Amino acid sequence: MNPVTEDRAPEPLTEYAHRLTRRLRAFDRRHPLLWDAHITGFWVTAALIDYVGGGWRHNAHDLDVPGWLLLTLSLGLSFPLLWRRTHPRAVLAAMALFALVNAWTGAALQAALLQLAVVYHIALRRALRDLWWATALVIAPVLVSVARHGEGTWDQQVGSQLMSITVAALIGITVRTRRNYTEALEDRARRLETERDQQARLATAAERARIAREMHDIIGHNLSVITGLADGGRYAAAKSPERAAQALDAIATTSRQALTELRRVLDVMREEEQHDQADLTPQPGLTDLDQLLDGVRSAGLPVRITTHGSPTLPPGRQLTVYRVIQEALTNTLKHAGAGATAAIELSYEDKGAVSVTITDTGGGSRTDGPSGDGRGLPGMRERTALYGGTLEAGPRPHPEQGWRVRLHLPEETPQ
């Protein structure tokens, strides 16, 4: 058996026919009246040739029909075709009057067959129920001709005309079905393209939000730590040069750490553009908490951490917990004021569930709270929502002072 390729090139003749058909349709859409005028002119010319050449005499029942009437019937059965596509029902009704006169007088002009072209357009463009009265209009002249001139039997004349009407209607229905199918495919292709563009825009927006969260967490936290160290070093410079030097060393360490994390994010962004792979960033996890807390403590904020259970979280959940703790401590550094302390309580549960509570004893006002304009808490809520968790942030209950952030991630849902 010879293999058959799926993308086989079309035959040259078929491709030429398709190309020619597309060009004709495009021309017809641009100049519909010109195309209709050409078609109508062809049939009007054929009808006049039948009249002038005397060809009508071979089928006529009465050879004494006046010439002016023959000319009128020839034009009346052909010229209305100019409006066959825009007003097919009105055209058929007008032609039916001339067809009745044609049958009554016995002229039997062949131009009466042009009614079938109008039947085709009714089947193509109008409701199919219109075919019933269209059939009646086309059959009526046949009945008049048989009753008046008695040529042939009823079943022969009517049956032949019904067969012609059926063929014209079926051709119109077939073309209509094919056209509707093609339009449905084109519409589906357009909708799929629109959905694809929308998905791409949504993915781009989500990626931008993710990068914005990472940049905010990295830059905001480390700059807050650096600011705290710089303030402490400035106060200690006059009294204790050694403490000032330690602050400068801590600033350098924190700056290098921030640059390293930024390089990670930027490197992975380049990798995702090249390989189209998501979530490749070597993000920090729970093992990096000690380093985070050391940096916060060196900035002048005492932090105590209590852990319950053993961490068995996947990397994504670890990153969420890490960023929430980082953002909460960053806000404490910014707003808690001098002399504040912080406490973290981590509770690991079964199947990836985890609860985290971060509290501080600061008395400063918060501008990054739920009603503020900051980006920190909204970013934490976005991270939490990815895992169906809950995040609460607000002042501690009276009479306690300070702020409390509580995170809970439920058990992982089996995939």
C-alpha positions as CSV (number, residue, x, y, z in Angstrom):
1,M,0.0,0.0,0.0
2,N,1.4,3.4,-1.0
3,P,1.4,6.0,1.8
4,V,-0.9,8.9,1.2
5,T,0.3,12.3,2.4
6,E,-2.2,14.5,4.2
7,D,-1.0,17.7,2.6
8,R,-1.2,16.6,-1.0
9,A,-1.0,19.5,-3.4
10,P,-4.2,20.1,-5.4
11,E,-4.3,19.2,-9.1
12,P,-3.4,22.2,-11.4
13,L,-6.8,22.1,-13.1
14,T,-8.7,22.0,-9.8
15,E,-6.7,24.8,-8.4
16,Y,-7.3,26.9,-11.5
17,A,-11.0,26.2,-11.3
18,H,-11.1,27.3,-7.6
19,R,-9.1,30.4,-8.3
20,L,-11.4,31.3,-11.2
21,T,-14.5,30.7,-9.1
22,R,-13.2,32.9,-6.3
23,R,-12.4,35.7,-8.8
24,L,-15.9,35.5,-10.3
25,R,-17.5,35.6,-6.9
26,A,-15.4,38.6,-5.8
27,F,-16.3,40.4,-9.0
28,D,-20.0,39.6,-8.4
29,R,-19.8,41.0,-4.9
30,R,-18.2,44.2,-6.1
31,H,-20.4,44.7,-9.2
32,P,-23.7,42.8,-8.7
33,L,-25.7,44.9,-11.0
34,L,-23.2,44.6,-13.8
35,W,-23.2,40.8,-13.5
36,D,-27.0,40.7,-13.4
37,A,-27.2,43.0,-16.5
38,H,-24.9,40.6,-18.4
39,I,-27.0,37.5,-17.5
40,T,-30.3,39.3,-18.3
41,G,-28.9,40.7,-21.5
42,F,-28.0,37.1,-22.6
43,W,-31.5,35.8,-22.0
44,V,-33.2,38.8,-23.5
45,T,-31.1,38.4,-26.6
46,A,-32.0,34.7,-26.8
47,A,-35.7,35.4,-26.4
48,L,-35.6,38.1,-29.2
49,I,-33.7,35.7,-31.5
50,D,-36.4,33.1,-30.9
51,Y,-39.0,35.8,-31.9
52,V,-37.2,37.4,-34.8
53,G,-35.9,34.1,-36.3
54,G,-39.3,32.5,-36.1
55,G,-38.2,29.6,-33.9
56,W,-41.3,30.0,-31.8
57,R,-43.4,28.7,-34.6
58,H,-42.1,25.1,-34.0
59,N,-43.9,24.9,-30.7
60,A,-46.7,27.4,-31.1
61,H,-50.4,26.2,-31.0
62,D,-51.5,29.4,-32.8
63,L,-49.3,30.8,-35.6
64,D,-51.5,34.0,-36.0
65,V,-50.4,35.6,-32.7
66,P,-49.7,39.3,-33.4
67,G,-46.1,40.4,-33.6
68,W,-46.4,43.1,-31.0
69,L,-47.8,40.6,-28.5
70,L,-44.9,38.2,-29.2
71,L,-42.4,40.9,-28.6
72,T,-44.1,42.0,-25.4
73,L,-44.2,38.4,-24.2
74,S,-40.6,37.8,-25.1
75,L,-39.5,40.9,-23.1
76,G,-41.9,40.2,-20.2
77,L,-40.5,36.7,-19.8
78,S,-36.9,37.6,-19.9
79,F,-36.2,41.3,-18.8
80,P,-37.5,40.8,-15.2
81,L,-34.5,38.5,-14.6
82,L,-32.5,41.6,-13.9
83,W,-34.1,41.6,-10.4
84,R,-34.2,37.9,-9.9
85,R,-31.6,37.9,-7.0
86,T,-33.0,40.9,-5.1
87,H,-36.7,40.4,-5.6
88,P,-37.3,36.8,-6.8
89,R,-40.9,36.5,-5.6
90,A,-42.0,39.7,-7.3
91,V,-40.1,38.7,-10.5
92,L,-41.8,35.3,-10.5
93,A,-45.3,36.9,-10.0
94,A,-44.7,39.3,-12.9
95,M,-43.4,36.6,-15.2
96,A,-46.4,34.4,-14.3
97,L,-48.8,36.9,-15.8
98,F,-46.9,36.9,-19.1
99,A,-46.7,33.1,-18.9
100,L,-50.5,32.8,-18.5
101,V,-51.0,35.1,-21.6
102,N,-48.4,33.0,-23.4
103,A,-50.3,29.8,-22.7
104,W,-53.7,31.3,-23.4
105,T,-52.8,32.7,-26.8
106,G,-51.0,29.5,-27.9
107,A,-47.7,31.3,-28.6
108,A,-45.9,28.8,-26.4
109,L,-42.7,30.8,-26.3
110,Q,-39.7,28.9,-24.9
111,A,-38.8,32.0,-22.8
112,A,-41.4,30.8,-20.3
113,L,-38.9,28.2,-19.1
114,L,-36.9,31.1,-17.6
115,Q,-39.3,30.9,-14.6
116,L,-37.3,27.9,-13.5
117,A,-34.3,30.3,-13.0
118,V,-36.4,32.3,-10.6
119,V,-37.5,29.2,-8.8
120,Y,-33.9,28.4,-8.3
121,H,-33.2,31.8,-6.7
122,I,-36.3,31.4,-4.4
123,A,-34.9,28.1,-3.2
124,L,-31.5,29.7,-2.8
125,R,-32.4,32.9,-1.0
126,R,-35.9,32.7,0.4
127,A,-37.8,30.6,2.9
128,L,-38.5,27.1,1.5
129,R,-42.2,27.4,2.1
130,D,-42.3,29.9,-0.7
131,L,-41.6,27.0,-3.1
132,W,-45.3,25.9,-2.7
133,W,-46.9,29.0,-4.2
134,A,-44.0,29.3,-6.7
135,T,-44.8,25.8,-7.9
136,A,-48.4,26.8,-8.3
137,L,-47.5,29.9,-10.3
138,V,-45.3,27.9,-12.7
139,I,-47.8,25.0,-13.1
140,A,-50.8,27.3,-13.8
141,P,-49.8,28.2,-17.4
142,V,-49.3,24.5,-18.1
143,L,-52.8,23.7,-16.9
144,V,-54.2,26.6,-19.0
145,S,-52.3,25.4,-22.1
146,V,-53.6,21.8,-21.7
147,A,-57.1,22.9,-21.1
148,R,-57.3,25.3,-24.0
149,H,-55.3,23.6,-26.7
150,G,-55.4,20.0,-25.5
151,E,-51.9,19.0,-26.5
152,G,-50.7,16.0,-24.7
153,T,-52.1,14.4,-21.6
154,W,-52.5,16.1,-18.2
155,D,-50.0,13.7,-16.4
156,Q,-47.4,14.2,-19.2
157,Q,-47.5,18.0,-19.2
158,V,-47.9,18.5,-15.5
159,G,-45.5,15.7,-14.5
160,S,-42.8,17.1,-16.9
161,Q,-43.2,20.6,-15.4
162,L,-43.1,19.3,-11.9
163,M,-39.9,17.4,-12.6
164,S,-38.3,20.6,-14.0
165,I,-39.4,22.6,-10.9
166,T,-38.1,19.9,-8.6
167,V,-34.7,19.9,-10.3
168,A,-34.4,23.7,-10.2
169,A,-35.4,23.8,-6.5
170,L,-33.0,21.0,-5.5
171,I,-30.1,22.7,-7.2
172,G,-31.0,25.9,-5.3
173,I,-31.2,24.0,-2.0
174,T,-27.9,22.2,-2.7
175,V,-26.1,25.5,-3.4
176,R,-27.7,27.1,-0.4
177,T,-26.7,24.3,1.9
178,R,-23.1,24.4,0.6
179,R,-23.0,28.1,1.0
180,N,-24.4,28.0,4.6
181,Y,-21.8,25.3,5.4
182,T,-19.0,27.3,4.0
183,E,-20.2,30.4,5.9
184,A,-20.4,28.4,9.1
185,L,-16.9,27.1,8.7
186,E,-15.6,30.7,8.0
187,D,-17.5,32.0,11.0
188,R,-16.1,29.2,13.2
189,A,-12.6,30.0,11.9
190,R,-13.1,33.7,12.7
191,R,-14.4,32.8,16.2
192,L,-11.5,30.4,16.8
193,E,-9.0,33.1,15.7
194,T,-10.7,35.6,18.0
195,E,-10.6,33.2,20.9
196,R,-7.0,32.4,20.2
197,D,-6.1,36.1,20.3
198,Q,-8.1,36.6,23.5
199,Q,-6.3,33.6,25.1
200,A,-3.0,35.1,24.0
201,R,-3.9,38.4,25.5
202,L,-5.1,36.8,28.7
203,A,-1.9,34.7,29.0
204,T,0.1,37.9,28.4
205,A,-1.8,39.8,31.1
206,A,-1.4,36.9,33.5
207,E,2.3,36.7,32.8
208,R,2.7,40.4,33.3
209,A,0.9,40.2,36.6
210,R,3.1,37.3,37.7
211,I,6.3,39.2,36.7
212,A,4.9,42.3,38.5
213,R,4.3,40.4,41.6
214,E,7.8,38.9,41.6
215,M,9.4,42.3,40.9
216,H,7.4,43.9,43.7
217,D,8.3,41.2,46.2
218,I,12.0,41.2,45.3
219,I,12.6,44.9,45.0
220,G,10.1,46.1,47.6
221,H,11.5,43.7,50.3
222,N,15.1,44.2,49.6
223,L,14.9,47.9,49.4
224,S,13.0,48.1,52.7
225,V,15.8,46.0,54.3
226,I,18.5,48.2,52.7
227,T,16.7,51.4,53.9
228,G,16.5,50.0,57.4
229,L,20.2,49.1,57.4
230,A,21.2,52.5,56.0
231,D,19.2,54.3,58.7
232,G,20.7,52.1,61.4
233,G,24.2,52.6,60.0
234,R,23.8,56.4,59.8
235,Y,22.8,56.5,63.5
236,A,25.6,54.2,64.5
237,A,28.3,55.9,62.5
238,A,29.1,58.5,65.1
239,K,29.2,56.2,68.1
240,S,30.1,52.8,66.8
241,P,32.0,52.7,63.5
242,E,32.1,48.9,63.7
243,R,28.3,48.8,63.7
244,A,28.2,51.1,60.7
245,A,30.6,48.9,58.9
246,Q,28.5,45.8,59.7
247,A,25.4,47.7,58.3
248,L,27.3,48.5,55.1
249,D,28.3,44.8,54.7
250,A,24.6,43.8,55.3
251,I,23.6,46.4,52.6
252,A,26.0,44.9,50.1
253,T,24.9,41.4,50.9
254,T,21.2,42.3,50.5
255,S,21.9,44.2,47.3
256,R,23.7,41.2,45.8
257,Q,20.9,38.9,46.9
258,A,18.3,41.2,45.2
259,L,20.4,41.3,42.0
260,T,20.7,37.5,42.0
261,E,16.9,37.1,42.3
262,L,16.2,39.6,39.5
263,R,18.7,37.8,37.2
264,R,16.8,34.6,37.9
265,V,13.5,36.1,36.9
266,L,14.9,37.8,33.8
267,D,16.8,34.7,32.7
268,V,13.7,32.5,33.0
269,M,11.7,35.1,31.0
270,R,14.2,34.7,28.2
271,E,14.0,30.9,28.5
272,E,10.2,31.0,28.3
273,E,10.4,33.1,25.1
274,Q,12.8,30.6,23.5
275,H,11.3,27.3,24.7
276,D,7.7,28.3,25.5
277,Q,7.9,26.6,28.9
278,A,6.1,28.1,31.9
279,D,7.0,28.1,35.6
280,L,10.7,27.4,35.1
281,T,11.9,30.1,37.5
282,P,14.1,28.8,40.3
283,Q,12.1,30.6,42.9
284,P,12.8,30.7,46.6
285,G,11.2,28.2,48.9
286,L,10.8,27.3,52.6
287,T,14.5,26.4,52.8
288,D,15.3,30.1,52.1
289,L,13.2,31.4,55.1
290,D,16.2,31.5,57.4
291,Q,18.1,33.7,55.0
292,L,15.1,36.0,54.6
293,L,14.7,36.3,58.4
294,D,18.4,37.0,58.9
295,G,18.1,39.9,56.5
296,V,15.1,41.3,58.3
297,R,16.7,41.0,61.7
298,S,19.8,42.7,60.4
299,A,17.6,45.6,59.3
300,G,16.5,46.1,62.9
301,L,13.3,44.0,63.2
302,P,13.4,41.2,65.7
303,V,11.6,38.2,64.3
304,R,10.5,35.0,66.1
305,I,9.3,31.9,64.2
306,T,7.4,28.9,65.5
307,T,6.9,25.8,63.3
308,H,4.4,23.0,63.8
309,G,4.7,19.8,61.6
310,S,7.0,19.0,58.8
311,P,6.9,20.9,55.4
312,T,5.8,18.7,52.5
313,L,4.7,21.4,50.1
314,P,5.3,21.5,46.4
315,P,7.4,24.3,45.0
316,G,4.4,26.5,44.0
317,R,2.9,26.4,47.5
318,Q,6.3,27.0,49.1
319,L,6.7,30.1,46.9
320,T,3.3,31.4,48.0
321,V,4.1,31.0,51.6
322,Y,7.5,32.5,51.2
323,R,6.2,35.6,49.4
324,V,3.4,36.2,51.9
325,I,5.8,36.1,54.8
326,Q,8.2,38.3,52.8
327,E,5.5,40.9,52.0
328,A,4.2,40.9,55.6
329,L,7.7,41.5,57.0
330,T,8.4,44.2,54.4
331,N,5.2,46.0,55.4
332,T,6.3,45.8,59.1
333,L,9.7,47.3,58.2
334,K,7.9,50.1,56.4
335,H,5.1,51.0,58.8
336,A,5.6,49.4,62.2
337,G,7.9,52.0,63.6
338,A,10.8,51.8,66.0
339,G,10.8,49.1,68.7
340,A,8.4,46.8,66.8
341,T,8.8,43.0,66.8
342,A,7.4,40.3,64.6
343,A,6.3,36.7,65.1
344,I,5.6,34.0,62.6
345,E,3.6,30.8,63.3
346,L,3.8,28.1,60.7
347,S,1.5,25.0,60.8
348,Y,2.0,22.3,58.3
349,E,-1.0,19.9,57.8
350,D,-1.7,16.8,55.8
351,K,-1.9,16.7,52.0
352,G,-0.2,20.1,51.4
353,A,-2.4,22.2,53.7
354,V,-0.6,25.0,55.5
355,S,-1.5,27.9,57.8
356,V,0.7,30.9,58.4
357,T,0.1,33.8,60.9
358,I,2.4,36.8,60.9
359,T,1.9,39.4,63.6
360,D,3.8,42.5,64.7
361,T,3.7,44.9,67.6
362,G,4.0,48.1,65.5
363,G,2.0,51.2,66.1
364,G,2.5,52.9,62.8
365,S,-0.3,53.5,60.3
366,R,-0.6,51.2,57.4
367,T,-1.1,52.4,53.8
368,D,-0.8,49.0,52.2
369,G,-3.9,47.6,53.8
370,P,-7.1,46.4,52.1
371,S,-8.3,49.9,51.5
372,G,-4.9,51.3,50.5
373,D,-3.3,51.8,47.1
374,G,-0.4,49.5,47.7
375,R,0.3,46.4,45.5
376,G,1.6,44.1,48.2
377,L,-1.6,42.7,49.7
378,P,-3.5,42.5,46.3
379,G,-0.5,40.5,45.1
380,M,-0.6,38.2,48.1
381,R,-4.3,37.6,47.6
382,E,-3.7,36.7,43.9
383,R,-1.1,34.2,44.9
384,T,-3.5,32.7,47.5
385,A,-6.4,32.5,45.1
386,L,-4.3,30.3,42.8
387,Y,-4.5,27.5,45.4
388,G,-8.1,28.2,46.6
389,G,-6.8,29.6,49.9
390,T,-7.8,32.5,52.1
391,L,-5.8,35.6,53.2
392,E,-6.8,37.9,56.0
393,A,-4.9,41.1,56.8
394,G,-5.8,43.8,59.3
395,P,-5.1,45.3,62.7
396,R,-4.8,42.9,65.7
397,P,-7.8,42.8,68.1
398,H,-8.0,45.4,70.8
399,P,-6.2,46.0,73.1
400,E,-3.3,44.5,71.2
401,Q,-1.4,46.8,68.9
402,G,0.1,46.0,65.5
403,W,-0.9,44.1,62.4
404,R,-1.8,40.5,61.6
405,V,-1.7,38.6,58.3
406,R,-3.2,35.1,58.3
407,L,-2.8,32.7,55.3
408,H,-4.4,29.3,54.9
409,L,-4.0,27.0,51.9
410,P,-6.3,24.0,51.9
411,E,-5.4,20.5,50.9
412,E,-4.3,19.8,47.4
413,T,-7.0,18.7,45.1
414,P,-6.2,15.4,43.3
415,Q,-5.7,15.9,39.6
